Amino acid sequence: MQLWTNVIRVSSYGLTKHHSTATYHGKVLVGLRRFHGSGQVTTAHIHTSEQRPKLVQFRHELRDAKRIVVKLGSAVITREDECGLALGRLASIVEQVSELQSQGRQMLMVTSGAVAYGKQKLRQEIVMSMSMRQTLASRENGMGAILDSRACAAAGQSGLMSLYEAMFLQYGQRIAQVLVTKPDFQNDESRRNLKATLTELLKLNIIPILNANDAVAPPPEADTDLVGVISIKDNDSLAARLAQEVNADLLVLMSDVNGLYTCPPGTEGSRLLYTYTPDTDDVDVVYGKKSRVGLGGMDSKVKAATWALEHGTSVVICNGLEEGSIRKIVQGKKIGTLFTDTRTVGTPVELQAMKARESCYALQRLTFDQRADIINKLANSLIEKQPEIIAANKRDLEAARMAGLSGPLLSRLVLNQSKLQNLAGGLRQIAATTHQHVGRILRRTKLADGMELRQITVPIGVLLVIFESRPDCLPQVAALAISSGNGLLLKGGKEASHSNKLLHELVQDALEMYAPREAVELVSRREDIQDLLQLDELLDLVIPRGSKELVQKIQQESKGIPVLGHSEGICHVYIDEDVDPGMAVKIVRDSKCDYPAACNAMETLLLHRKHLHSELFHSICDMLKAEHVKIHAGPRLLSHLKFGPAPTSSMRTEYGGLECAIEVVDGIDDCIDHIHKYGSAHTDVIVTNNSQTAEHFLNNVDSACVFHNASTRFADGYRFGLGAEVGISTTRIHARGPVGIEGLLTTKWILHGSGNSVTDFGDGDNKKKYLHETLPVD
């Protein structure tokens, strides 16, 4: 199906443009303005009766885009030899467009490719008509026929559309070709006809595919890269004008680079701009070379994107060579450069990470006493600013209740006088031990006479800590990072935004005594986490504190950055056959009821079968009932009861509230097997008077924390004497259990020599010998 329409061109598709520069804070800005003949600035006159779509401010709003224009540049769909199409990439784009169309969106495409497709076809015809001598001569000289681009377009147009039709039919989608010519868009009647045609096609759920009619285009301008191959000049402007005419919500300009850079990609200091506000961003924008095919380049894309933005269409410039780029953009992921008319509030996360990296070096140069002074000032601020902190927390609690936040999360959100006092005490404990950690000698070895090797502790570098609903986590983690000399990026949950903001201000105020404020930064938006997880050159460790889903998501999305955390806290308490009943009831009560929302709260109670119908069993059940704990019966327990609690849906459940499961086991080995099968390697407890049974449990349960006759709630950095913790780790590398300062350190080797070289050592008589003598570290 082919639909033909005529339009008239004024300048670049009706855009009389002036490329201007302006300065902002000493930086050069690139902008677009429209001028009358007198030079007066004005807004272009647009004939439309429809309401313009709302411009997006944040990427997640792109999920709501209904009408989307996708422009495929020549470099995206043309093969490397510029003769034919890159079918794999084209098929991927067709799949994504079809998928979005099937979701109920209205998709339009502006495509190049007819010239390349026709060039391949005509070259084949020329080769077939050549004699053997001519064919061999052309190969030896490396020369082919120089083909007229208009003839190539005429020969390739039908084939290109047939290819599109065949590809889209695989997904049950219909398409229609709309050919336009460059000298057309000025004519009002032609433009109305074009708009009416496109509107009708969209109503019929047909995907319009627009391309310029290069068969009647004027002769191409000289192209230094290619001779005789031309793409549609100002195709970006065509896409921008089309987006404006059809009131598109989103325009995707696909190129062969990732987006707009501060300087040409690949050069030192080049940084991709994920968000760009044309009139206000204080960055230097430098355009590199044009792509291997096409006459537009990034300059034309920026001009087209800016014009479309000014006329109500959100724009993303992205890399069309990247798999799934259109799909990711519509999902709200940070792909390419988003053009917005709203200046980004705050510092871009990549700059925050860079500043944290630079600031951590300044932090490491401080003395132990200076770092301790910063932490003590923060501790004092928590007490002095109690009214302000509690007031900010109250705002968070009110908003959380209105949002229907669950009980466990609401409990973790609370800050009160008691919590703040405990926080301050923990911070002072960290300050008092600051001198004990960084620079500690772990090993000394005398390699040879005049050579001593030392292994010492040093900061890891820059940490990213992500936590949900717990504002008390912020000053704890900040103090640990400052004490250990690590830079820190913090991302708290939005439910604690007011509390986190105030606490972060107190941290930065304390830092100003001796160090840059940027040593501890607060990341404001959830969307920024995914971007941070790609900064493997700036971040050294990610520590998520929160739900199983949060930790797993972070582990999946992290690009080469180690993730330290626990997936969930399924903690067990086992009541052995030889037990003090009063101690058993006390430990079970504390483990479950002291703070049910904590990750170290008991979730499953395991009973030796001896206690099944004993007085102890009834005492524990009565106590749990009195504490309003809902009991779920395990399958073994249920088989022994005629009447009892409802069965548990899974023995691998973290309830996070006043609920727990009870199960029966045959003995210590059966208990250990159950824990290994259903536990999360967090914290597990045995209550017994038998020391041999206790040792067997402690030695064979493979969890981060294993206790004898003590509550699971002792699995905590403060209670361990660490001052505080950045989290509890169930991983098996680097750190395990409550992670305090020791878990935020790594090591480096320091060698003191006396003019030594490797060639000094060997088996000869005149060669030195290695001693490898272990020296005391004190």
Summary of the structure (lengths in Angstrom):
residues: 778
radius of gyration: 33.9
end to end distance: 85.6
largest distance: 104.9
contacts: 2623
relative contact order: 0.08
helix: 40%
strand: 21%
